[in-house]
Amino acid sequence: MTLLPSGTRAVVVGVERYDIGSRWGLDGPAADACRFAGWLTSCGVLAENITLLVSPLASNADHVREHTQRHGYRSGVADQVTVRDVFARTLPATASDLLIIHWGGHGVIEHDEQRLIYADATTQDKCNLNLTQLLRCLRTSTYARHPRQLVLVDACSNLVEDLGWVGVMPRQDFAEGRTDPRRDQYALLAASPGERAVNDDAAKTGLFSRTVLEVLGNLGDGTWPPDAGRLQSEVSGRFEFLREQGRTEQVPSRLWYRSRSTQDELIFAAGSPAARTSARAIGALLLTHGEFQRLKKIIDGASAPARLRDLYREATRDVVSASALLHQPDDLTSTVVALRNLVRPAPLFRFLVRFAASSDTVTQHRLWEWINETAPRWEVDLEELRALDAELSRTYMVLRLQPDLLGEGLLVTGWSFEGCDSRQVVCADEPWAAGRLASEVGRLLEGFDPGLDAVPPVIEFLVHMPMLDDQLELLSVPIAGRRQAIGTACPVVMRPLERLTDPARVQVLQARWRELTKRGDTYDDSAIHWVECILPGTPANAETWQTRVCAALAYSRSHGPHEDPGLQEALAAGMPVALWHRPSRGDANRREALERVLRNRQLRDLPDVVLGQRIAAHHPSANADHPGRDLVLLWDDPDRLPAELQWHPPALEGAAL
C-alpha cells in the first residue's frame, strides 16, 4: 500500500505556559510545535488535517497566532478539555493512513507511567495526559481507523518522588477498545525515566525537537512516510555525540509495537532508564529496583553459563526487531540488563528459565523461588515457564552400542543427560543380547509413564555406520507395567560414532548444529536437502550440502548405510540431521513418504514428530505404507557428547551388575 502525505493526520501540542505558575514556564515548545507543523505542511500534509494545540508564553503568542492563521490549521489551547476532546472524540471519528503525534512540554513518571502535564495544571490539580495509557488505547479498536502511528514526545521523565510531590496524580483514562491485530506504533521519547529533557530557552527549542526536525529534514528524499527506524537511529546517534561532548545527559528511549499478524508483535525499548523505575509500558526497564536487586544477588552467586549467547538468542526468538540482537551482551549481568529493556517480559523470564536449567541445583532452586514470586506480577504465565523448564530438563539416554569382537552381543555404555547434569548409568562388563538390552533400557526408564508424563525421555543410540539401519526402536521394553516398542513410547534417534570420535569433525558438526538451532523454529524448506537419486561417479554438490541442515534421503537402496554414498556425503558435510526409510520398506514413493513427515514441521521438533509417526504406524488400522514404518532419524546433537567415549569398567552409580 502506497502512503501519501494527503492521507496523514497530525496532532501537534506545545505547552509553555502553565496555570501552576511562571516558574513552570518553558520557552520553546510553542515554536517547536509551529516548526513541526510547518515541516508537515512542506511535506504535503493537508493543513486541515493538522491540529495545532498550543499554550504559548505571552511573548510567543503573536508568533503562534500568525503562524496558525497563515497556514489555516485547526487550532486550540493545550488544556485538559481541549486536548482530551481531540484524542477522545475527534480522532476516533476520523481516519488516516498515518497518525503523527508531537508533544512538547513538561512530563513526569508516576507509578511506572509517563504523564504529560496540561496547561491548566495547578498545584492542587496537576491534571495530565497519561501517555502510557493513551499509547495502549491507540493500539485498540477505538482507533482502528489509524493503523499506523508515529509518536514523538519532547518532555522530561522526572520521577515524582524526586520532585517531592505528595499524593497521587489525577487520572482521566481514555476508552480502550478490543485489542486490534492490525497496528503499527512507533514512539520516540526525548528522555528515559528519571531524566530531564533539555530545553534551550535562548534558542526557543527543545534539544530533542530540534534534533528530530534536523534529522527529518535530512531524511527528506521525496518518500513518505518518514522511516521511523532511520529516524530513531539518527536521533540516538546524535544524542550519543552530544553526551560525549557533555552537552546533555538525556538518552532518548523508544517503544515500537508492531502487530501485523498473531506472531508479529514487538515492543522493544532502548535507553538507560533509572534503576528505581520499571516503566514497563513506555519502553523503560522491566522489573522494579527491588526485584532486580534480588535477582542480581542470585546470578552473582551462580556460575557463568558456557553458552550465554545461545541462551540469549533462544530467549529472544520472537523479538522481531533485528536491533534487539545486534549487540548481544557478553556477560550474565549485562544480558539480564539488556532483557530488561524489552517491554514484553516473556523473553526475560524465558532466559532465566533457560539459565536455571543450565545451572547447578542451588541456583535452580533460588531462581525458581524468584520466578514463582515475580512472574505473576508481570502477568507472565507460570504454566508456560514450567512447561519450558520441563522441556529443558528433559532426560536424554545416550547408549553406545558396539558389537563384541570376540563373540555375539553388544558392549553397552550409557549416559543420562538432564539439564546441565550428566552421569554414566550403564557400563556392561560383558556382551548383552537384545533381551538384556531391552530390560536394562526399561530399568533406566523406571518411573516414566507415557500416559502421565508430557515430556518423554529421548533415547539416543550411538552406533557404528553399519548399525544405523538396525530396528532398535522396536525393542520391546517394560514401561509403566507393560511391554511396548520403545519407539512408540519415547523418541528414538540414531547417532554415528565415527564422526564423534574425530575432534575436527565434531567442530564442523557443532557449527552446523548452531545453524539448525537458528533455523529450526519453523518449517524451512531451504534448510532441507532432498536427495532422490544417487548416480555412481557423480560428484556431490558441496555447496548444497554446506547450506542445508537436514538431509532427506528419498531414494531406494539395497545396501547398508555404511555403503550409502548419500548418507556418507551428509555426514562428511557435518549434516546434523538426516531422515530416511530402510530398504525393507520396498519401492514406495519415498519422497512423498518423507514429505508427510517433514512438511510444515519445525525441524527442532523432529524427534517428537518421528515418535508420533511411529505411534500412528503401530495402530491396528494403519496402512502398510504408513510413513512411520521403517523410518530412521539421525539426530546428532554435539552438546550431548559424553566426555569419554572409550569403554571402561563400571565406576559410577547405576552401572549394570
N, C-alpha and C positions, 0 to 999 in steps of 0.2 A: 504494500500500500504506500502510495506517494503522499507525504505530508507537506502541506503548503502553509506559508505564514497566514494566509487568509482563514485557515481553519484553526488558528491558535487563539486561545483566550488567556488573559493575564490579569492577575490581581497584584497590584504593587502598593506596598504600605511603607510609610515613613513616619516615625514618631519622634519629634524633637521636643515638644512642649508637653509637660505632664502637670495635671492638677495637683499632684503631690507637692510641687514647689519648684522654684527656679534651680535649686541645687541638682535636680534631676535633668536639667536641660542638656540637650545634645545639639551640636551644630554640624550637621552633615547628612542625617537620614533623609531629610526633605530633598536636598539637592541630589542625593544618590537615587531617590525614587524617580525624580524627574529625568535624570540621565538614563536610568534603566528603561523607563517608558519611552524615551526618545530613541534608544537603541532598538527597541521592539518595533517602533514605527519605521525606522530606517530599514529594517529587515522585511517590511511588508505586512506586519501585523496591523489589522484594521483598528483605527482609533476607537471605534465604537465597541471593540472587543477588549479594550484595556480599561480597567477600573483603577483609578489612582486615589488612594485614601491617605491623606497627609495631614498631620497636625504640626505645622512648622513653628519655629520661633518667630516672634514678631518681625525680626529683621529679615526673615526669609519669606514672609507671607506674600509680598508683591511678586516675587520671582515665581513662586508656585502658582499663583493665580494667573499670571501672564502665560506661563508655560501650558497650563491646562486649557486656557481659552484658545490659545493658538492652535493646539492640536485637536481639541474637541473630545478629550477623554471624558468618560463617565467619572465623576469625582465626588469626594466627600471627606469627612474628617475621620481620624483613626481612633474613634472612641468605641466603647463596647457595643453599643446598639448598632452603629453603622457597620462595623466590621463583621459582627455576628450575623447581621441580616444578609450580607453578601455571601458568606460561607454557608449559612443555614438555609437560605431561601433562593437567592439568585442563582448560585452555581448548580444546585440540583435540578433547577428548571431549565438550564441551558445545556449546550453540548459543545464539545471541541475535539479536535484531533490531538491537541496537546494543550494541557493546562500548565501555565507557568505562574508560580507564586514567588514574589520577592518581598522580604520584610527587613526593615532596618529599625532598630530601637533597642530598648533595654530588655534583658531577659535574665531568668534565674532558673535554677534547678531545685525542685522540691519533691522529696519522696520519689526520686528517680524519674521525674517528669520535667520536660522543658516547658517553662511558662514564658510567654511574651506579654509584656505589660502594655495595657491600653492607655491611651492618652488621658482618660478621665480617672485614672487610678489615684487614690488618696492614701494617706497614712492609715486610715481606718478601713478602707476598702480598696485593697490592691487588686482590682479587677484585672483579669488576664485571660489570654487565649492559651489553652492547653495544647501546645503544638504536638505533644506525644499522642494525645487522644485524637486530634484532628487528622494527623497522618494516618492513624488507624482507620478512621472513618472514611477517609478518601480512598481507601482500598476496599470499600464495601459497595453494595448495590446502590446505596444512596447517591453515589457519584459515578454510577455505571456509564454515564454519557461522557465521562472524561477518562478514557482508558490509559492515557499516558500523562505523566505528571513530573514536572521539574520544580523542586522547591529549594530556594536559596534564602538563607536566614543569616543576616548580619546582626547578631545580638550576643551579649555576654551569656556565659553559662555559670555565673557565680552560684555557689551553694547558699541557700537561705540561712543555714546555720552560721556561715562565715559573715553574713551581713547582720547577724544579731536579731533577725526577725523572730518574733514570738507568735505562736499560734499557727493555724493552718490557713493557707491562702484560699480565697473563694474559688469555686469552680462552677462552670456552666458548660456541660458537655454538649457536643454535637450528636445528632441522631446517628446511630450505627445501624446499617442495614445488614443484609446477608453478606458473607464472605464472597467476593467476586473473583472467579478464577482468571479473569482477563484484566490484568492490571500491571502497569509498569511504572514504578515510582522511584525517583531518584532525588534524594535530599542531600544538600551540601550545607553544613553549618559552619559558621565562622570560627567557633571555638569548641574545644572539648570540655566536658563537665569540670567545673572548678576553675575555669579560665575566664579572663576578660577578653572582649573583642576590642581592639584598639580603634578609637575614633580620632581623626585628625581635625580638630576644630578649625585650625588655621586654613586648612585646605578645603574645609567643609565636605568631608567624606569619611567614610569608614574604610579602614585598610582592606578589609575583605571585599567590600563592594567595589572599591577601585580596582583591586586585582582581578576580580571576576569580569568586570567590564573590559579591562585591558585584554584579558585572555579571550573573551568572546569576540572582541574586535579582530584579534589575530587569527581566530579560527574561521573568520568570515570568508568562505571560499565559494559563496553562492549556493551552498547546500542548506537545507532546512529539514529537521530541526538541528540545533547545535548538538554536537557529540558530547553527551554528558560524561562519558568516560574520559575523553581527552580533556574536557573542562576540569574535572577533578584532578587529573594527573598534573596538568599545567599549574593549577592553583596551588596544589600541595608542593610542587617543586619550587615555586616562587616563595612560599612561606618558609620552606626549609632554608632557602638562601637568606631571607630576612632574619630568621632566627640565628643563623651563623654570624650575621652582621650585628646582632644584638639589638635589632630594631623592634622585635616583638618576641613574645614567648608563646603566643597562641598557636594551637595546632588545629586546623580545620578538620572536622570529622564528617563522615559521610554515612548515609544509610541508603541502601539500594534494595528495593523489593521488586522482584520480577516474578510474575505468575502467569505464564502463557499456557501452562498445562498443569496437570496434577503433580508433575515431577519437577517443573522448573520454578522453584520458589527459593529466593535467596534474600537474606538480609545480612549484609557484611559491613562492618564498620572499621574504620582505622583512626588512630589518633593516640593521644596519651592522656586519657581521662584521669581525674583524681582518684586515688585509691579508695576514697571514702564513699564513692557512689557507684551504683551498678548501672544506672541509666540504661537499662536493657532495651527500652523501647525507642531510643533515639540514636543508637549507634555507639554507645559507650561500652564500658566494660561490664561483662557478666560478673555475678557474684558480689555480695556485699564485702566490705572490708574484713569483717569478722570471719565470713565463710572462706575467703581466700587465705587469710592468715592460718586458719585451722588446717586447710588443705596443704599449705606450704610446709607446715611442720611435718605432715605425713610424707610428702615427697622428698623433703630434705633428709629424712631418715631412711629413704629407700635407695637401693642400688640403681644406677642409671641403666635403662634397658639397652640391649645391644642393637636393637632395630628401631631406634626412636623415630627416624624419618618414615619408616614403613607404618608405624603405629599412627603417626600424624596423618599420613596420606589416606590410610584406611578410614580414619575417623571423619575425614573431610571429603569423602567421595561425593556427597550430594551438594557440596558447595559449588555452585555453577560458575562463579567468577574465577577466572584463571588467576587473578591477582591475589586470591586467597592462598595460592600455593607457590607464588613466585619466590617468596623469601621464607623458606622453611627454616625454622629455628634449629639451632644445633645443640641446645641443652634442655634439660627437663623443665626447669622453671620457665624459661623463655617460651617453650612450647605451650605450657598452660596459659601464660600471659597472652600469647597470640590467639589461643582459642577463646579467651575471654572477650576478644574483640568481635567475635561472632555474636550477633544479637540473638540468633536462634541458639538455644542452649544445648540442643541434642548433640552436636559434634563434640563439645567439651566433655560431656558425660560419657559419650561413646569412647572417647580417647581414654578416659580414666578407667573405664571397664576393661579396655584392652590392656592398659598399663597394669592394672591389678592382675589380670590373667597371666601376665608375663613376669610377675614379681614373686617374691618369697611369701610364705604363709602369713607372717606378721603384717607385711604391707597390705596384702589382700584383705585381711581382717579389718585393719584400720581404714582403708579406703572404702570398703563397703559400708562400714558404720557411717562414714561421712556421706556417701552417696545416698544411703537409705534416709538419712536425715535431711539432706539438702535438695535432692532431685524433685520431690513433690512441691517444694516452694517455687520451683521454676517450671512447674507443670510438665515435667518430663515423666514419661510413662515408665514406672519401675519394672513392670512386667516385660517391657521390651528390652530394658537393660539386662534383666535376669536371663531372658532368652538369648541375648547376645553372649552373656557370660557362659551359659550352658554350651553354646556352640564353640566358644573359645576354649573352654575347659574340656572339650570332647576328648575321649580316650582313643588313642591310636595304638593298636597292637602291631608291632613290626616283627615279623617272623622270617628269619633267614633259614632257607631250606637248601641243604647241599646233599647230593647223593653220596652214599658211603662208597668209597673207592674199593673197599675190601669185601663188600657184600651187598645185600639188598637193604632197603630202608633209607631213611633220611636223617642226617645230623641236623639238629634244630637248635637255634639260638633265638631268643625272643626278648624284645624290649617293650616296655609300656611308656607311652608319652601322654602326659596330661598337663595342659598348660605349659608352664616352664619346667615342670618336673619330669624326669625320665629315670628309669631304672631297668636293670636287666631282670627279667622274670622267668626266663627259661634258659637252660643250658644243658642239653641232653648229653650224657656221657656214653650213650650207646645209640645205634640207629633205631629210628622209630618206623613202624609200619603205619599205613594210613589210619587204621583204627586208633592207634595210640595218639597220633597227631590230633585226630578229631576229639578224643577225650580230653587232651591237655588244653586244646583251644576252648572247649566247654568249661574247663576249670578256670581259665583266665577270664571268662565271661560270667562267672558266678555272680549273681546279684542283678544281672541285666535282664529286663523283661521287655520284649518288643511291644507288648500291649500297654505298658505303663510309661516307658521311658521315651520321651520325644526325640532325643538325640542319641542314636545308636553308636556304639564304638565302630571304628573303621579298622578292618583287618588288611594289613599290607604284607604281601608275600615278596620277600627279597629272594630272587631265584636267578640261576644262570639262564642264558638265552634259550636253550632247548626246552626249558620248562615253562616258558611264558604261555604256552597254549594248554597247559595242564588244567583240568577242570577242578581246581581247588575250591571254587565257590560251591561245588556240590558236596563237599564234606558234610556228612551227617553228624551234627554236633548237638549235645544235650544243652538246651537253653530253656530256662524257666519251666523245668519239669517235663519237657518233651523234646524229642529229637527232630531236627529240621535241617535242611540245607543251609549252611552258614551264609550263603549268598542271598537268601531270602529273609534274613534277619539283620544282617549288617552289610554295609558297603564293603566289597572285597575288590582290591586292586592289586595289580602286579607291578613289580619294580625290578629292573635288570641289575644284577650285581656287577656286571662287567665295568660299567662306567662309574659306579660309586666307589670303586677301589682305585680310581685314577684321579689324583688331585686336579690335573688340568681339565679333565672332562667335567668334574664336579663344578669347577669355576664357571664353565660355559653353561652348565645346567642351572646354576644359581642365577645367572644373568637372564636366562630365558624364563625362569620361574617368576622373577620380578616383573617381567613383561606380562606374563599371564595374570598376575595379581592386579595389574593396572587395567587390563582389558577384559577381565572375566566377570564383571558385574552385570553385563547384559549380553544378549546374543550378538555376536560379531562375526559375520560371515567371512570378513577379511582376516580373521585370526585362524581360520581352519584351512589346512592344505588338503584338498581332496585328491587322492591318488586312485585312479580307476583301472590303470593297467601298468605293467612293468615290462618294457621291451628289453630283452637281453642286449647288452652292449650300448644302450642309450644313456648318455651322460645325464645325471640329475641336474635339475635347475637349482643351483645352490642358493641363488637369491631368494627364491620362493621358500625354500626350507628355512632360511635365516629370518624371514619376516613373518612367519606364522608360528603359533604356539601349540597348535593341536593338529595331529596328523589323523585323517580319516582314511584308513586303508580299505578301500571299497573294491577289491579285486579278488578273484578266486586264486587259490594256490593249493598245490598238492604236497608241498614240502613244509618242513617245520619252520618256526620263527627264526632259528639261527641261520637258516638258508634264505631268508626273505630279504631281498635287496631293498625293498621299500622301507621295511622296519629298520634295517641297518642304516639307511640314509637318515631316517628320522633320529635315531639315537646319535649318530655321528654329528648331526647338526645341533644337538643339545635340546631336541624337542622334548618338553616335559610331559606332554600328554599325547597318547595315541589310542585309537579305538579301532577294533576290527572284529570280524566273526571268524571262528575256527573253520578249517576246511570241512569238517563234518557237517557243516550247515548245508552243503550242496551248492547248486548253481542258482540260487535265488538272486533276485536283484539286490546286490549288496549295497549299492549307493542308496537306493530307496530305503533299505532297512536301517542304515546308519543315519540317514536324514530324519527318520522317525524318532531316533534317539536324540540327535543333536539340535534339530531345528527349533529355533526360538527358546533355547535353554541358555541359562547362564553357565559359562564354562566352569566357574568356580563350584557349581553345584553338581558336576558330572558324577562324582561317586554316589551321591544320593539318587540322582536320576537313574543311574545304572541299577541301583538297588531296587527302585520302583519298577524298572523294566523286567528285572529277574522275578520279582514277586508276581507280576502280571503274567509272565511266561509260564509260571508254575501253576497258574489257576487251571482247574479241570476243563474249563471251556475255552482255554487259549488255543489259537491255531498253531499248527506245527511250524509255521514260518514267522512266528512272533519275533520281533527284533531283539527281545530279551534273551532268546535262546542262543547258546554258544557265543555270547558276547564277552569280549575281553577288553578291559580298561587298563591301560598302562598309565599310572598316575604317580609321577616321581617327584615328590616334594623334597628338595635337598635340605630343608630346615629340620627334617626328621632323619638325620643321618647319625646312626649310633657312632659314638666316639671310637669304638674299637670293633671292626668288622671281622677280626680274626677269632676263630674258635678258641675258647679257653675253658678250664674246669669251672664248675659251679662256685660262685663266690658271693652272690647277693641273695636277698630274700626271694622266695618264690621259685627257686631253681627246682627242677624236677628231681625226684628221688628215684 
